[in-house]
Structure formats: structure tokens, C-alpha cells
Amino acid sequence: MKPIFFIQRQYARFQSDDRGAVTVDWVVLSAAVIGMALASLNVWRDSVQYNAQDIASVASNYEIKTGF
């Protein structure tokens, strides 16, 4: 009977121990922020690429006048 009580006591102690819980919260929060950032970059990627090509086209066709 003694080992069963020991296991129950250890299990109760394990359940009540909350050390490290803040670390888990920060890991989950950081993963959510990184996931949202990657998702938003994926949405904006096509628009940014189109605008960059448009700017490159205008800049390459721009004529600089060298005379007065």
C-alpha cells in the first residue's frame, strides 16, 4: 500500500507545481505572433512584388536630361 500512496502524493505534487508555466505561455504567444506575421507577409507578397516591378519599370525608363 505504501507505493500507491507515494505515487498519489507525487502526482498531486506534480499537478500543483506551476513552475515553468510562464515559459510555456511565452512560447505559445511567440509562436502565435510569428505565425500571424508570416501569414500577413504571405498575403502582402503579391502586392509588394507587383509594386516593386512597377517601380523598377518606371525607374529604368526614366530619362535624365544632361543639358540645360
Contact map, one row per residue, 1 for C-alpha under 8 A:
11111000000000000000000000000000000000000000000000000000000000000000
11111100000000000000000000000000000000000000000000000000000000000000
11111110000000000000000000000000000000000000000000000000000000000000
11111111000000000000000000000000000000000000000000000000000000000000
11111111100000000000000000000000000000000000000000000000000000000000
01111111110000000000000000000000000000000000000000000000000000000000
00111111111000000000000000000000000000000000000000000000000000000000
00011111111100000000000000000000000000000000000000000000000000000000
00001111111110000000000000000000000000000000000000000000000000000000
00000111111111000000000000000000000000000000000000000000000000000000
00000011111111100000000000000000000000000000000000000000000000000000
00000001111111110000000000000000000000000000000000000000000000000000
00000000111111111000000000000000000000000000000000000000000000000000
00000000011111111000000000000000000000000000000000000000000000000000
00000000001111111100000000000000000000000000000000000000000000000000
00000000000111111100000000000000000000000000000000000000000000000000
00000000000011111110000000000000000000000000000000000000000000000000
00000000000000111111100000000000000000000000000000000000000000000000
00000000000000001111110000000000000000000000000000000000000000000000
00000000000000000111111100000000000000000000000000000000000000000000
00000000000000000111111110000000000000000000000000000000000000000000
00000000000000000011111111000000000000000000000000000000000000000000
00000000000000000001111111100000000000000000000000000000000000000000
00000000000000000001111111110000000000000000000000000000000000000000
00000000000000000000111111111000000000000000000000000000000000000000
00000000000000000000011111111100000000000000000000000000000000000000
00000000000000000000001111111110000000000000000000000000000000000000
00000000000000000000000111111111000000000000000000000000000000000000
00000000000000000000000011111111100000000000000000000000000000000000
00000000000000000000000001111111110000000000000000000000000000000000
00000000000000000000000000111111111000000000000000000000000000000000
00000000000000000000000000011111111100000000000000000000000000000000
00000000000000000000000000001111111110000000000000000000000000000000
00000000000000000000000000000111111111000000000000000000000000000000
00000000000000000000000000000011111111100000000000000000000000000000
00000000000000000000000000000001111111110000000000000000000000000000
00000000000000000000000000000000111111111000000000000000000000000000
00000000000000000000000000000000011111111100000000000000000000000000
00000000000000000000000000000000001111111110000000000000000000000000
00000000000000000000000000000000000111111111000000000000000000000000
00000000000000000000000000000000000011111111100000000000000000000000
00000000000000000000000000000000000001111111110000000000000000000000
00000000000000000000000000000000000000111111110000000000000000000000
00000000000000000000000000000000000000011111111100000000000000000000
00000000000000000000000000000000000000001111111110000000000000000000
00000000000000000000000000000000000000000111111111000000000000000000
00000000000000000000000000000000000000000001111111100000000000000000
00000000000000000000000000000000000000000001111111110000000000000000
00000000000000000000000000000000000000000000111111111000000000000000
00000000000000000000000000000000000000000000011111111100000000000000
00000000000000000000000000000000000000000000001111111110000000000000
00000000000000000000000000000000000000000000000111111111000000000000
00000000000000000000000000000000000000000000000011111111100000000000
00000000000000000000000000000000000000000000000001111111110000000000
00000000000000000000000000000000000000000000000000111111111000000000
00000000000000000000000000000000000000000000000000011111111100000000
00000000000000000000000000000000000000000000000000001111111110000000
00000000000000000000000000000000000000000000000000000111111111000000
00000000000000000000000000000000000000000000000000000011111111000000
00000000000000000000000000000000000000000000000000000001111111000000
00000000000000000000000000000000000000000000000000000000111111100000
00000000000000000000000000000000000000000000000000000000011111110000
00000000000000000000000000000000000000000000000000000000000011111000
00000000000000000000000000000000000000000000000000000000000001111100
00000000000000000000000000000000000000000000000000000000000000111111
00000000000000000000000000000000000000000000000000000000000000011111
00000000000000000000000000000000000000000000000000000000000000001111
00000000000000000000000000000000000000000000000000000000000000001111
